[in-house]
Amino acid sequence: MTEYIRTQILLEKKQRQELDAIAGNAGISFSELVREYLDSQLRIHKYDEMRLAAEQLYSDYTLDKNLTEMTALDGEDFINAEG
């Protein structure tokens, strides 16, 4: 079971009205809609962090021979070698 924490935020009246309408049309509660929207934004944020980290490491993985030696392995051969 998910543990919830009561959180209070202030919204503009128009924001609340629009969110209420969306939740009503979706047949879900306002709180559920807000949690879904937050989850979506958190996924985007995590993806952006991972993308930035990959971009920062890209030159290391393309230029450092010690990091790129295993890229020559064929994926299927590597997987089949385990079994």
C-alpha distances in whole Angstrom, upper triangle without the diagonal:
4,6,9,13,16,18,22,24,27,28,32,32,33,30,28,30,29,25,25,28,26,22,25,26,23,22,19,18,20,16,15,18,18,15,17,20,19,17,20,22,20,21,25,25,24,26,29,28,29,32,33,33,34,37,38,38,40,43,43,42,45,47,46,48,46,42,44,45,43,42,45,44,43,39,40,42,40,37,40,41,38,38
4,6,10,13,15,18,21,24,25,28,29,30,26,25,27,27,23,23,26,24,20,23,25,22,21,17,16,17,14,13,16,15,12,14,17,15,14,17,19,17,18,22,22,21,23,26,25,26,29,31,30,32,35,35,36,38,41,40,40,43,45,44,46,44,41,42,44,42,41,44,43,42,39,40,42,40,37,40,41,38,38
4,7,10,13,16,19,22,24,27,28,29,26,24,27,27,23,23,26,25,22,24,26,23,22,19,17,18,14,14,17,16,13,15,18,16,15,19,20,18,19,23,22,22,25,27,26,27,30,31,31,33,35,36,36,39,42,41,41,44,46,45,47,45,42,44,46,43,43,46,45,45,41,42,45,42,39,42,43,40,41
4,6,9,13,15,19,20,24,25,26,23,21,24,24,20,20,23,22,19,22,24,22,21,17,15,15,11,11,14,13,10,14,16,14,14,18,18,17,19,22,21,21,24,26,26,27,30,31,31,33,35,36,37,39,42,42,41,44,47,46,48,46,43,45,47,45,44,48,47,46,43,44,47,44,42,45,46,43,44
4,6,10,13,16,18,22,23,25,22,20,23,24,20,21,24,23,20,23,26,23,23,19,16,15,12,13,16,13,12,15,16,14,15,19,19,17,20,22,21,22,25,26,26,27,30,31,31,33,35,36,37,39,42,42,42,45,47,46,49,47,44,46,48,46,46,49,48,48,45,46,49,46,44,47,48,45,46
4,7,10,14,16,19,20,22,20,17,21,22,18,19,22,22,19,21,24,23,22,18,15,14,10,13,15,13,12,16,17,15,16,20,19,19,22,24,23,24,27,28,27,30,32,33,33,36,37,38,39,41,44,44,44,47,49,49,51,50,47,48,51,49,48,52,51,51,48,49,52,49,47,50,51,48,49
4,7,10,13,16,18,20,17,15,19,20,17,17,21,21,18,21,24,23,22,19,15,13,10,13,14,11,11,15,15,13,15,18,17,17,20,22,21,22,25,26,26,28,30,30,31,34,35,36,37,40,43,43,43,46,48,47,50,49,45,47,50,48,47,51,50,50,47,49,52,49,47,50,52,49,50
4,7,10,13,15,17,15,13,17,18,16,16,20,20,18,21,24,23,23,19,16,13,11,15,15,12,13,17,16,14,17,20,18,19,22,23,22,24,27,27,27,30,32,32,33,36,37,37,39,41,44,44,45,47,49,49,52,51,48,49,52,51,50,53,53,53,50,52,54,52,50,53,55,52,53
4,6,10,12,14,12,11,15,16,14,15,18,18,17,20,23,22,22,19,16,13,12,15,14,11,13,16,14,13,17,18,17,17,21,21,20,23,26,25,26,29,30,30,32,34,35,35,38,40,43,43,44,46,48,48,51,50,47,48,52,50,49,52,52,52,49,51,54,51,50,53,55,52,53
4,7,9,12,10,9,13,14,13,14,18,18,18,20,23,23,23,21,18,14,14,17,16,13,15,18,16,15,19,20,18,20,23,23,22,25,27,27,28,31,32,32,34,36,37,37,40,41,44,45,46,48,50,50,53,52,49,51,54,52,51,55,55,54,52,54,56,54,53,56,57,55,56
4,6,8,6,6,10,11,10,12,15,15,15,18,20,20,21,19,16,13,13,16,14,12,15,17,14,15,18,19,17,19,22,22,22,25,27,26,27,30,31,31,33,36,36,37,39,41,44,45,45,47,49,50,53,52,49,50,53,52,50,54,54,54,51,53,56,53,52,55,57,55,56
4,5,5,6,9,10,11,12,14,16,17,18,20,21,22,21,18,15,16,19,16,14,18,19,17,17,21,21,19,22,25,24,24,27,29,28,29,32,33,33,35,37,37,38,41,42,45,46,47,48,51,52,55,54,51,52,55,54,52,56,56,55,53,55,58,56,54,58,59,57,59
4,5,5,6,9,10,11,12,14,15,16,18,20,21,20,17,14,16,19,17,15,19,20,18,19,23,23,22,24,27,26,26,30,31,31,32,35,36,36,38,40,40,42,44,45,48,50,50,51,54,55,58,57,54,55,58,57,55,58,58,58,55,57,60,58,56,59,61,59,60
4,5,5,6,9,10,11,12,14,15,17,18,20,19,17,14,17,19,16,15,19,19,17,19,22,21,20,23,26,25,25,29,30,29,31,34,34,34,37,39,39,40,43,44,47,48,48,50,52,53,56,56,53,53,57,55,53,56,56,56,53,55,58,56,55,58,60,58,59
4,5,5,6,9,10,11,12,14,15,16,18,17,15,12,14,16,13,11,15,16,13,15,18,18,17,20,22,21,22,25,26,26,28,30,31,31,34,36,36,37,40,41,43,45,45,46,49,50,53,53,49,50,53,52,50,53,53,52,49,51,55,53,51,54,56,54,55
4,5,5,6,9,10,10,12,14,15,16,14,12,9,11,14,11,10,14,15,13,15,18,18,18,21,23,23,23,26,28,28,30,32,33,33,36,37,38,39,42,43,46,47,47,49,51,52,55,54,51,52,55,53,51,55,54,54,51,52,56,54,52,55,57,55,56
4,5,5,6,9,10,10,12,14,15,15,13,10,13,15,13,13,17,17,15,18,21,20,20,23,25,25,26,29,30,30,32,34,35,36,38,40,40,42,44,45,48,49,49,51,53,55,57,57,53,54,57,55,53,56,56,55,52,54,57,55,53,57,59,57,57
4,5,5,6,9,10,11,12,14,14,13,10,13,14,11,12,15,15,13,16,19,18,18,21,23,22,24,27,27,27,30,32,32,33,36,37,37,39,42,42,45,47,46,48,51,52,54,54,50,51,54,52,50,53,53,52,49,51,54,52,51,54,56,54,55
4,5,5,6,8,10,10,12,11,10,7,10,11,8,8,12,12,10,13,15,15,16,18,20,20,21,24,25,26,28,30,30,31,34,35,36,38,40,40,44,45,45,46,49,50,52,52,48,49,52,50,48,51,51,50,47,48,52,50,48,51,53,51,52
4,6,5,6,9,10,10,9,8,6,10,11,9,10,13,14,13,15,18,18,19,21,23,23,25,27,28,29,31,33,34,35,37,39,39,41,43,44,47,48,48,50,52,53,56,55,51,52,55,53,51,54,54,53,49,51,54,52,50,53,55,53,54
4,5,5,6,9,10,10,10,9,13,13,11,12,16,15,14,17,19,19,20,23,24,24,26,28,29,30,32,34,34,36,38,39,40,42,44,44,48,49,48,50,53,54,56,56,52,53,55,53,51,54,54,52,49,51,54,53,50,53,56,54,54
4,5,5,6,9,9,10,8,12,11,8,10,13,12,11,15,16,16,17,20,21,21,23,25,26,27,29,31,31,33,35,36,37,39,41,41,44,46,45,46,50,51,53,52,49,49,52,50,48,51,50,49,46,47,50,49,47,50,52,50,51
4,5,5,6,5,6,6,9,8,6,9,11,11,11,14,15,15,17,20,21,21,23,25,26,27,29,31,32,33,35,36,37,40,41,42,45,46,46,47,50,51,53,53,49,49,52,50,48,51,50,49,46,47,50,48,46,49,51,49,50
4,5,5,6,7,8,11,11,10,13,15,14,15,18,19,19,21,23,24,25,27,29,30,31,33,35,35,37,39,40,41,43,45,45,49,50,49,51,54,55,57,56,52,53,55,53,51,54,53,52,48,49,53,51,49,52,54,52,52
4,5,8,10,11,14,13,11,14,16,15,15,19,19,19,21,24,24,24,27,29,29,30,33,34,34,36,39,39,40,43,44,44,48,49,48,49,53,54,56,55,51,52,54,52,50,52,52,50,47,48,51,50,48,50,53,51,51
4,6,9,10,12,10,9,12,14,12,13,16,17,16,19,21,21,22,25,26,26,28,30,31,32,34,36,37,38,40,42,42,45,47,45,47,50,51,53,52,49,49,51,49,47,49,48,47,44,44,48,47,44,47,49,47,47
4,7,10,12,10,10,13,14,13,15,18,18,18,21,23,23,25,27,28,29,31,33,34,35,37,39,39,41,43,44,45,48,49,48,50,53,54,55,55,51,51,54,51,49,52,51,49,46,46,50,48,46,48,51,49,49
4,7,8,6,7,10,11,10,13,15,15,16,19,20,21,23,25,26,27,29,30,31,33,35,36,37,39,41,42,43,46,47,46,48,51,51,53,52,49,49,52,49,47,50,49,48,44,45,49,47,44,47,49,47,47
4,5,5,6,9,10,11,12,14,15,17,19,20,21,23,24,26,27,29,30,32,33,35,36,38,39,41,42,43,47,47,47,49,52,52,54,53,49,50,53,50,49,52,51,50,46,47,51,49,46,49,51,49,49
4,5,5,6,9,10,11,12,14,15,17,18,20,21,22,24,26,27,29,30,32,33,35,36,37,39,41,42,45,46,45,47,50,51,53,52,49,49,52,50,48,52,51,50,46,48,51,49,47,50,52,49,50
4,5,5,6,9,10,10,12,14,15,16,18,20,21,22,24,26,27,28,30,31,33,34,36,37,39,40,44,44,44,46,49,49,51,50,46,47,50,48,47,50,49,48,45,46,49,47,45,48,50,47,48
4,5,5,6,9,10,10,12,14,15,16,18,20,21,23,24,26,27,28,30,31,33,34,36,37,39,42,43,42,44,47,47,49,48,44,45,48,45,44,47,46,45,42,43,46,44,42,45,47,44,45
4,5,5,6,9,10,11,12,14,15,17,18,20,21,23,24,26,27,29,30,32,33,35,36,37,41,42,41,43,46,46,48,48,44,45,47,45,43,47,46,45,41,43,46,44,42,45,47,45,45
4,5,5,6,9,10,11,12,14,15,16,18,20,21,22,24,26,27,28,30,31,33,35,36,39,40,39,41,44,45,47,46,43,44,46,44,43,46,46,45,42,43,46,44,42,45,47,45,46
4,5,5,6,9,10,10,12,14,15,16,18,20,21,22,24,25,27,28,30,31,33,34,38,38,37,40,42,43,45,44,40,41,44,42,40,44,43,42,39,41,43,41,39,42,44,42,42
4,5,5,6,9,10,11,12,14,15,17,18,20,21,23,24,26,27,29,30,32,33,36,37,36,38,41,41,44,43,39,40,42,40,38,42,41,40,37,38,41,39,37,40,42,40,41
4,5,5,6,9,10,11,12,14,15,17,18,20,21,23,25,26,27,29,30,31,35,36,35,37,40,41,43,42,39,39,42,40,38,42,41,40,37,39,42,40,38,42,43,41,42
4,5,5,6,9,10,10,12,14,15,16,18,20,21,22,24,25,27,29,30,33,34,34,36,38,39,41,40,37,38,41,39,37,41,40,40,37,39,42,39,38,41,43,40,42
4,5,5,6,9,10,10,12,14,15,16,18,20,21,22,24,26,27,28,32,32,31,34,37,37,39,38,34,35,38,36,34,38,37,37,33,35,38,36,34,37,39,37,38
4,5,5,6,9,10,11,12,14,15,16,18,20,21,22,24,26,27,30,31,30,32,35,36,38,37,34,34,37,35,33,37,36,35,32,34,37,35,34,37,39,37,38
4,5,5,6,9,10,10,12,14,15,16,18,20,21,22,24,25,29,30,29,31,34,35,37,37,33,34,37,35,33,37,37,36,33,36,38,36,35,38,40,38,40
4,5,5,6,9,10,10,12,14,15,17,18,20,21,23,24,27,28,28,30,32,33,35,34,31,32,35,33,32,35,35,35,32,34,37,34,33,37,38,36,37
4,5,5,6,9,10,11,12,14,15,16,18,20,21,22,26,26,25,28,30,31,33,32,29,29,32,30,29,32,32,31,28,31,33,31,30,33,35,33,34
4,5,5,6,9,10,10,12,14,15,16,18,20,21,24,25,25,26,29,30,32,32,28,29,32,30,29,32,32,32,29,31,34,32,31,35,36,34,36
4,5,5,6,9,10,11,12,14,15,17,19,20,23,24,24,26,28,29,32,31,27,28,32,30,29,32,33,33,30,33,35,33,32,36,37,35,37
4,5,5,6,9,10,11,12,14,15,17,18,21,22,21,24,26,27,29,28,25,26,29,27,26,30,30,30,27,30,32,29,29,32,33,31,34
4,5,5,6,9,10,10,12,14,15,16,20,20,20,22,24,25,27,27,23,24,27,25,24,27,27,27,25,27,30,28,27,31,32,30,32
4,5,5,6,9,10,10,12,14,15,18,19,19,21,24,24,27,27,23,24,28,27,25,28,29,29,27,30,32,30,30,33,34,33,35
4,5,5,6,9,10,11,12,14,17,18,18,20,22,23,26,25,22,23,26,25,24,28,28,29,27,30,32,29,29,33,33,32,34
4,5,5,6,9,10,11,12,15,16,15,18,20,20,23,22,19,20,23,22,20,24,24,25,23,26,28,25,25,29,30,28,31
4,5,5,6,9,10,10,14,15,14,16,19,20,22,22,19,19,23,22,20,23,24,25,23,26,28,26,26,30,31,30,32
4,5,5,6,9,10,13,14,14,16,18,19,22,22,19,20,23,23,21,25,26,27,25,29,31,28,29,32,33,32,35
4,5,5,6,9,11,12,12,15,16,17,20,19,16,17,21,20,19,23,24,25,24,27,29,26,26,30,30,29,32
4,5,5,6,9,10,10,12,14,15,17,17,14,15,18,18,16,20,21,22,20,24,26,23,24,28,28,27,30
4,5,5,8,10,10,11,13,15,18,19,15,16,20,20,18,21,23,24,23,26,28,26,27,30,31,30,33
4,6,7,8,10,11,13,14,17,17,14,16,19,20,19,22,24,25,25,28,29,27,28,32,32,31,34
4,6,5,6,9,10,11,14,14,11,12,16,16,15,19,20,22,22,25,26,24,25,29,28,28,31
4,5,5,6,9,10,13,14,11,11,15,15,14,17,19,20,20,24,25,23,24,28,28,28,31
4,5,5,6,8,11,13,11,11,15,16,14,17,20,22,22,26,26,24,26,30,29,30,33
4,6,5,5,9,10,8,9,12,14,13,16,19,21,21,25,25,23,25,28,27,28,31
4,6,6,8,9,6,6,10,11,10,13,15,17,17,21,21,19,21,25,24,24,28
4,6,8,10,8,7,10,12,10,12,15,17,18,22,22,21,23,26,25,26,30
4,6,9,8,8,11,13,12,14,17,20,21,25,24,23,25,28,27,28,32
4,5,5,6,9,12,12,14,16,19,20,24,24,21,24,27,26,26,30
4,5,5,6,9,10,11,14,17,19,22,21,19,22,25,23,24,28
4,6,6,8,10,12,14,17,18,22,20,18,21,24,22,22,26
4,6,7,8,11,13,16,16,20,19,17,19,22,21,21,25
4,6,5,8,10,13,14,18,17,15,18,21,20,21,24
4,6,6,8,12,13,17,15,14,17,19,17,19,22
4,5,6,9,10,13,12,10,13,16,14,15,19
4,5,8,9,12,12,11,14,16,16,17,20
4,6,9,12,11,10,14,16,15,17,20
4,6,9,7,7,10,12,11,13,16
4,6,5,6,9,10,11,13,15
4,6,5,6,9,10,11,13
4,5,5,6,8,10,11
4,6,5,6,9,10
4,6,5,7,10
4,5,6,7
4,5,6
4,6
4
